[in-house]
Amino acid sequence: MPSSPSPVLDEIRSVPQRSARSSATKALPAPPPALAIRIPVRIAGLVLLGLVAVCLVALASWSVDDPSFSYATAKAPANWLGFPGAVIADTLFQTFGLSALALLVPPALWGWAFMRRRMPTHLGMRLLGWIASTLLVAGVLSFVVMPASWPLPTGLGGLIGNGFTGLATLVTGDRPQAVTAVLFAIIIAVPALATFWIAMGLGQSVPTGPKIKAAAAAAGRKGVSAPADDDEPETNPIFDVALGAMVHMGYSMRTAFRRARASHAERRAADEATWRDDVEPSLDGPASGNERCEPAIAPSTRRIHAPVEPSFDARPGHGDEAEISPRINARPSYDDTEVEYPDEVEDEVPFVPDLPAAPAVVNHQQRGDSRFHPVDPAKPRVTAPAPRPAQGQRVQREAQSSFFSEPGGFELPPLSLLSEPKHNGPSPEHAPERLEAMARQLEGVLEDFGVKGDIINVRPGPVVTLFELEPAPGIKSSRVISLADDIARSMSAISARVAVVPGRNAIGIELPNHNRETVYFREMLASSDFEKMKGKLPICLGKTIGGEPVIADLARMPHLLIAGTTGSGKSVGINTFILSLLFQMTPAQCRMIMIDPKMLELSIYDGIPHLLTPVVTDPQKAVVALKWAVREMEDRYRKMSKIGVRNIDGFNQRVTESKAKGEVITRTVQTGFDRETGEAIFESEQFDLEPLPYIVVIVDEMADLMMVAGKDIEGAVQRLAQMARAAGIHIITATQRPSVDVITGTIKANFPTRISFMVTSKIDSRTILGEQGAEQLLGNGDMLYMASGGRAKRLHGPFVADSEVEAVVAHLKGQGSPDYLDSITEEDDEGGEAGGDSAAGGDEYAGSGDELYDKAVHIVLTDKKASTSYVQRRLAIGYNKAATLIERMEREGVISQANHAGKREILVGNNSEGY
């Protein structure tokens, strides 16, 4: 089809041609009057040229000493346009530098086109090119060496150029040198030239006025090409060639970059696949070998246009013959009207990188399936939830208790006192499809934070789900652990705990389940794991994150330190530990001392046969009870040494065997020497011993005791923790304030087994466990269990209601009354109460044989200091006891009364032995 000689007429003619193809031919709307277009266009051109002229005059007469926004002076401006010209020139030079001159070129061309009644096409495109070219030219000038005569602190590119220099500094690490600066200048100059040429738009103008009217009328009547006007702009072949070369260069660079990126991705994927196969076998079975299956590329549905063939225009010549001249429509018109442009083949054809040869793709149409099924990546291995703990024989034995129980014997609490477990079957939250989707989502979240790796295993549990991440080489574990809060936020979870999986190249990410299951205490007591536990003092700790029950032996711990805030499940956890012993041990096997300064948690157990003393609620008596435990430990060691055993198990076994055989335990000891012969005299000593029960000391709130008598408590707890294991005495202590003044270094060093429920801060977690993580727990029995200084393991404690505890306590009280020892909470005088001064108000330290009092008097007479605080520090005792010693010295005349300044005089001589 012949083409019009003008691209403008092509655009105008395309409108009625498309309308004719869809319906009847429609007439073009009447064009506006020529005068209404010509006058505003010329006015706009005049304004543009005037602004350019003003800026040129201001720049030509610019002086650095003129007053402006950046320089204040009382000197009159030397600029030809006065102060406004000085401001304009300074602003342009400060911002754009010498590129301010290039800034004025496109507006000048536009103004000249307007004055010639030619409308520049696609002004928006030209404006963008104008702005981009100005910025890029400033960037090019910024890499040019600034001459010494340049008066401004900024470079030749102004502030804009300094920005480009700063970006180059970020890339190279230092200010670009000569070679680097030239390279950057060349890189920026290419797009600067292209955008500057687009902004000028040489030869691309639309005639205005009667020419549009005539061309439109001719095209509307004939529907074919109209004669070319003499004033119509001719195409610029140089511009076409330059623009085509730059476009082709851009397409070539883009294609090369895409191919290089695709090749790099292929090599990296192959390396990762090889590395993964070497580290761990495939999770999908033998079908997923080393071969890689590439998905087929779906054919594009986009239309590919044929190349635009050159068209020939019939131009009227001087004679009857028409001149046939070829013309290539390579440059589209920038008109706002709807014009149908030929699509570029580069944009229509999807880019397909050069991929390595892939295995043969199965033809799904031959298999009756026309859909495309891409090959899924390796799925994470989803571990099935752990089954319910296997039930033991205790329930059956209790159902037949009448056949096995001894009349008059102690009856352990039955399991029927506890609530039945309620399970609703497998949770839909643990469906493999849902867990796989969560694993993929978690991988995406980690990749957003720059952590690359694969989720290789998913282990659902009753409370949380563990995702095992195998990080890519070079990923630090500490970096992933520090993202715990961000992972929880991105996964819409309450909290997330991240820790290294011991013994594996994996990092565990624990996310809470939406529907939390309850861990029942009865289910754990009735399990075969609890029955098969061969420990001396078994206690139920809870379930792991996978759902397996965890039973520990308190005798092997040998002591337990617990911390947790209010509402974390600490009190319920202590109840489960106590009930675990009560359901398994008789009073002859295990006795308890309970210390509850808060008078809330342990008072419910008051009156059960296992107690050695009523529940201690007075902090002062708690100190006495702990000291009694120390004396009991020492007494037990003396008994064990007499019969030659090493621990309480050996002692009880020896005593039980002797009683069964009817033997009397004897020991031969040396009592002296014969005066005549000088030989040693030996006698046989008999022992009437009874089996020793285990003693468990339970302290519910350590902080209250440390506030009253910190030194005494710390000393007693330290001795028990260091030595009481072999004597069968064990401590369970808890606190809701795990600070360093409560859990001191001495106490912490002697409690290797610790449990931390939810705490408020990372500092508290480090105090109790030595590592963070407890602040990210969920509460309500969620705990971290650290056994014997190992790594912390997450457990979910069982739940026991107050009604269940009351039912068990009522059953135990019905078995008999407790056999209390009054000496446990009685004050120890350490030297007896013999001697005078007993009438002095029942003094606690009566008699000259008081060893502590003698030490206090010796310190006062030797150091010449008589004050309560000084005696307290020297003897490492409580303030109340030190005050009692000072008062006794005052009554006995050793020191005087305190004067108005609180000082006392020493009334006896310096001989501390004869006061």
PEVEN-V613690 format. One record per residue. N is the residue number from 0. RES is the residue in one small letter. PHI is phi as a letter, one per 40 degrees, with the letter a starting at -180 (999 if undefined). Layout:
n=(N:N)
res=(RES:RES)
phi=(PHI:PHI)
This chain:
n=(0:1:2:3:4:5:6:7:8:9:10:11:12:13:14:15:16:17:18:19:20:21:22:23:24:25:26:27:28:29:30:31:32:33:34:35:36:37:38:39:40:41:42:43:44:45:46:47:48:49:50:51:52:53:54:55:56:57:58:59:60:61:62:63:64:65:66:67:68:69:70:71:72:73:74:75:76:77:78:79:80:81:82:83:84:85:86:87:88:89:90:91:92:93:94:95:96:97:98:99:100:101:102:103:104:105:106:107:108:109:110:111:112:113:114:115:116:117:118:119:120:121:122:123:124:125:126:127:128:129:130:131:132:133:134:135:136:137:138:139:140:141:142:143:144:145:146:147:148:149:150:151:152:153:154:155:156:157:158:159:160:161:162:163:164:165:166:167:168:169:170:171:172:173:174:175:176:177:178:179:180:181:182:183:184:185:186:187:188:189:190:191:192:193:194:195:196:197:198:199:200:201:202:203:204:205:206:207:208:209:210:211:212:213:214:215:216:217:218:219:220:221:222:223:224:225:226:227:228:229:230:231:232:233:234:235:236:237:238:239:240:241:242:243:244:245:246:247:248:249:250:251:252:253:254:255:256:257:258:259:260:261:262:263:264:265:266:267:268:269:270:271:272:273:274:275:276:277:278:279:280:281:282:283:284:285:286:287:288:289:290:291:292:293:294:295:296:297:298:299:300:301:302:303:304:305:306:307:308:309:310:311:312:313:314:315:316:317:318:319:320:321:322:323:324:325:326:327:328:329:330:331:332:333:334:335:336:337:338:339:340:341:342:343:344:345:346:347:348:349:350:351:352:353:354:355:356:357:358:359:360:361:362:363:364:365:366:367:368:369:370:371:372:373:374:375:376:377:378:379:380:381:382:383:384:385:386:387:388:389:390:391:392:393:394:395:396:397:398:399:400:401:402:403:404:405:406:407:408:409:410:411:412:413:414:415:416:417:418:419:420:421:422:423:424:425:426:427:428:429:430:431:432:433:434:435:436:437:438:439:440:441:442:443:444:445:446:447:448:449:450:451:452:453:454:455:456:457:458:459:460:461:462:463:464:465:466:467:468:469:470:471:472:473:474:475:476:477:478:479:480:481:482:483:484:485:486:487:488:489:490:491:492:493:494:495:496:497:498:499:500:501:502:503:504:505:506:507:508:509:510:511:512:513:514:515:516:517:518:519:520:521:522:523:524:525:526:527:528:529:530:531:532:533:534:535:536:537:538:539:540:541:542:543:544:545:546:547:548:549:550:551:552:553:554:555:556:557:558:559:560:561:562:563:564:565:566:567:568:569:570:571:572:573:574:575:576:577:578:579:580:581:582:583:584:585:586:587:588:589:590:591:592:593:594:595:596:597:598:599:600:601:602:603:604:605:606:607:608:609:610:611:612:613:614:615:616:617:618:619:620:621:622:623:624:625:626:627:628:629:630:631:632:633:634:635:636:637:638:639:640:641:642:643:644:645:646:647:648:649:650:651:652:653:654:655:656:657:658:659:660:661:662:663:664:665:666:667:668:669:670:671:672:673:674:675:676:677:678:679:680:681:682:683:684:685:686:687:688:689:690:691:692:693:694:695:696:697:698:699:700:701:702:703:704:705:706:707:708:709:710:711:712:713:714:715:716:717:718:719:720:721:722:723:724:725:726:727:728:729:730:731:732:733:734:735:736:737:738:739:740:741:742:743:744:745:746:747:748:749:750:751:752:753:754:755:756:757:758:759:760:761:762:763:764:765:766:767:768:769:770:771:772:773:774:775:776:777:778:779:780:781:782:783:784:785:786:787:788:789:790:791:792:793:794:795:796:797:798:799:800:801:802:803:804:805:806:807:808:809:810:811:812:813:814:815:816:817:818:819:820:821:822:823:824:825:826:827:828:829:830:831:832:833:834:835:836:837:838:839:840:841:842:843:844:845:846:847:848:849:850:851:852:853:854:855:856:857:858:859:860:861:862:863:864:865:866:867:868:869:870:871:872:873:874:875:876:877:878:879:880:881:882:883:884:885:886:887:888:889:890:891:892:893:894:895:896:897:898:899:900:901:902:903:904:905:906:907:908:909:910:911:912:913:914)
res=(m:p:s:s:p:s:p:v:l:d:e:i:r:s:v:p:q:r:s:a:r:s:s:a:t:k:a:l:p:a:p:p:p:a:l:a:i:r:i:p:v:r:i:a:g:l:v:l:l:g:l:v:a:v:c:l:v:a:l:a:s:w:s:v:d:d:p:s:f:s:y:a:t:a:k:a:p:a:n:w:l:g:f:p:g:a:v:i:a:d:t:l:f:q:t:f:g:l:s:a:l:a:l:l:v:p:p:a:l:w:g:w:a:f:m:r:r:r:m:p:t:h:l:g:m:r:l:l:g:w:i:a:s:t:l:l:v:a:g:v:l:s:f:v:v:m:p:a:s:w:p:l:p:t:g:l:g:g:l:i:g:n:g:f:t:g:l:a:t:l:v:t:g:d:r:p:q:a:v:t:a:v:l:f:a:i:i:i:a:v:p:a:l:a:t:f:w:i:a:m:g:l:g:q:s:v:p:t:g:p:k:i:k:a:a:a:a:a:a:g:r:k:g:v:s:a:p:a:d:d:d:e:p:e:t:n:p:i:f:d:v:a:l:g:a:m:v:h:m:g:y:s:m:r:t:a:f:r:r:a:r:a:s:h:a:e:r:r:a:a:d:e:a:t:w:r:d:d:v:e:p:s:l:d:g:p:a:s:g:n:e:r:c:e:p:a:i:a:p:s:t:r:r:i:h:a:p:v:e:p:s:f:d:a:r:p:g:h:g:d:e:a:e:i:s:p:r:i:n:a:r:p:s:y:d:d:t:e:v:e:y:p:d:e:v:e:d:e:v:p:f:v:p:d:l:p:a:a:p:a:v:v:n:h:q:q:r:g:d:s:r:f:h:p:v:d:p:a:k:p:r:v:t:a:p:a:p:r:p:a:q:g:q:r:v:q:r:e:a:q:s:s:f:f:s:e:p:g:g:f:e:l:p:p:l:s:l:l:s:e:p:k:h:n:g:p:s:p:e:h:a:p:e:r:l:e:a:m:a:r:q:l:e:g:v:l:e:d:f:g:v:k:g:d:i:i:n:v:r:p:g:p:v:v:t:l:f:e:l:e:p:a:p:g:i:k:s:s:r:v:i:s:l:a:d:d:i:a:r:s:m:s:a:i:s:a:r:v:a:v:v:p:g:r:n:a:i:g:i:e:l:p:n:h:n:r:e:t:v:y:f:r:e:m:l:a:s:s:d:f:e:k:m:k:g:k:l:p:i:c:l:g:k:t:i:g:g:e:p:v:i:a:d:l:a:r:m:p:h:l:l:i:a:g:t:t:g:s:g:k:s:v:g:i:n:t:f:i:l:s:l:l:f:q:m:t:p:a:q:c:r:m:i:m:i:d:p:k:m:l:e:l:s:i:y:d:g:i:p:h:l:l:t:p:v:v:t:d:p:q:k:a:v:v:a:l:k:w:a:v:r:e:m:e:d:r:y:r:k:m:s:k:i:g:v:r:n:i:d:g:f:n:q:r:v:t:e:s:k:a:k:g:e:v:i:t:r:t:v:q:t:g:f:d:r:e:t:g:e:a:i:f:e:s:e:q:f:d:l:e:p:l:p:y:i:v:v:i:v:d:e:m:a:d:l:m:m:v:a:g:k:d:i:e:g:a:v:q:r:l:a:q:m:a:r:a:a:g:i:h:i:i:t:a:t:q:r:p:s:v:d:v:i:t:g:t:i:k:a:n:f:p:t:r:i:s:f:m:v:t:s:k:i:d:s:r:t:i:l:g:e:q:g:a:e:q:l:l:g:n:g:d:m:l:y:m:a:s:g:g:r:a:k:r:l:h:g:p:f:v:a:d:s:e:v:e:a:v:v:a:h:l:k:g:q:g:s:p:d:y:l:d:s:i:t:e:e:d:d:e:g:g:e:a:g:g:d:s:a:a:g:g:d:e:y:a:g:s:g:d:e:l:y:d:k:a:v:h:i:v:l:t:d:k:k:a:s:t:s:y:v:q:r:r:l:a:i:g:y:n:k:a:a:t:l:i:e:r:m:e:r:e:g:v:i:s:q:a:n:h:a:g:k:r:e:i:l:v:g:n:n:s:e:g:y)
phi=(999:c:b:c:c:b:c:c:c:c:c:c:c:c:c:c:c:c:c:c:c:c:a:c:c:b:c:c:c:c:c:c:d:c:c:c:c:c:c:c:c:c:c:c:c:c:c:c:c:c:c:c:c:c:c:c:c:c:c:c:b:c:b:c:c:c:c:a:c:b:a:b:a:c:c:c:c:c:c:c:c:g:c:d:c:c:c:c:c:c:c:c:c:c:c:b:g:c:c:c:c:c:c:c:c:d:d:c:c:c:c:c:c:c:c:c:g:b:c:c:c:f:c:c:c:c:c:c:c:c:c:c:c:c:c:c:c:c:c:c:c:c:c:c:c:c:c:c:c:c:c:c:c:c:c:c:c:g:c:c:c:c:c:c:c:c:c:c:c:c:c:c:g:a:c:d:c:c:c:c:c:c:c:c:c:c:c:c:c:c:c:c:c:c:c:c:c:c:c:c:f:c:g:b:b:b:c:b:g:c:c:c:c:c:c:c:c:c:c:c:c:c:g:b:c:c:c:c:c:c:c:c:c:c:c:c:c:c:c:c:c:c:c:c:c:c:c:c:c:c:c:c:c:c:c:c:c:c:c:c:c:c:c:c:c:c:c:c:c:c:c:c:c:c:c:c:c:c:c:a:c:c:c:b:g:c:c:c:c:c:c:b:b:c:c:c:c:c:c:c:c:c:c:b:c:c:d:c:c:c:b:b:c:c:c:c:c:c:b:c:c:c:c:c:b:c:a:b:c:c:b:c:c:c:b:c:c:c:b:c:b:c:c:c:c:c:c:c:c:c:c:b:c:c:c:c:c:b:c:c:c:c:c:c:c:c:c:g:b:c:c:c:b:c:c:c:c:c:c:c:c:c:c:c:d:c:c:c:d:c:c:c:c:c:c:c:c:c:c:b:c:c:c:b:c:c:c:g:c:c:b:c:c:c:c:c:c:b:c:c:c:b:b:b:g:c:c:c:c:c:c:d:c:c:c:c:c:c:c:c:c:c:c:c:c:c:c:c:c:g:b:b:i:b:c:c:a:b:b:c:b:c:b:b:b:c:b:c:c:c:c:c:d:g:c:c:c:c:c:c:c:c:c:c:c:c:c:c:c:c:c:f:b:c:a:a:b:b:a:c:c:c:g:b:c:a:b:c:b:b:b:c:c:c:b:c:c:c:c:c:c:c:c:c:c:c:c:c:c:c:c:c:c:c:c:c:b:c:b:c:c:i:b:c:c:c:h:c:c:b:b:b:b:c:c:c:c:c:b:b:b:b:a:i:c:c:g:c:g:c:c:c:c:c:c:c:c:c:c:d:c:c:c:b:b:c:c:c:c:a:b:b:b:b:b:b:c:c:f:b:c:c:c:c:c:c:h:c:c:c:c:c:a:d:d:c:b:c:d:c:c:c:c:c:c:c:c:c:c:c:c:c:c:c:c:c:c:c:c:c:c:c:b:g:b:b:a:c:c:c:c:c:c:c:c:c:c:c:c:c:c:g:c:b:c:b:a:c:b:c:b:i:b:c:c:c:c:g:c:c:b:b:b:c:b:b:b:b:b:b:d:c:c:c:b:b:c:b:b:c:b:c:c:c:c:c:c:c:a:c:c:c:c:c:c:c:c:c:c:c:c:c:b:c:c:c:c:g:b:b:b:b:b:b:a:b:b:c:c:c:c:c:c:c:c:c:c:c:c:b:b:c:c:b:b:b:c:c:b:c:a:c:c:c:c:c:c:c:b:g:a:c:h:c:c:b:c:c:g:f:g:c:a:b:b:b:c:f:g:c:c:c:b:c:b:b:c:c:b:b:c:c:c:c:c:c:c:c:c:c:c:c:c:c:c:i:c:c:b:c:b:c:c:c:b:c:c:c:c:g:b:g:b:c:h:c:g:c:c:c:g:g:c:c:b:c:g:c:c:c:c:c:c:c:c:c:c:c:c:c:c:c:c:f:b:b:a:c:c:c:c:c:c:c:c:f:b:c:c:c:c:c:c:c:c:c:c:c:c:c:c:c:g:c:b:c:c:c:c:c:c:g:c:b:c:c:c:b:c:c:c:c:c:b:c)
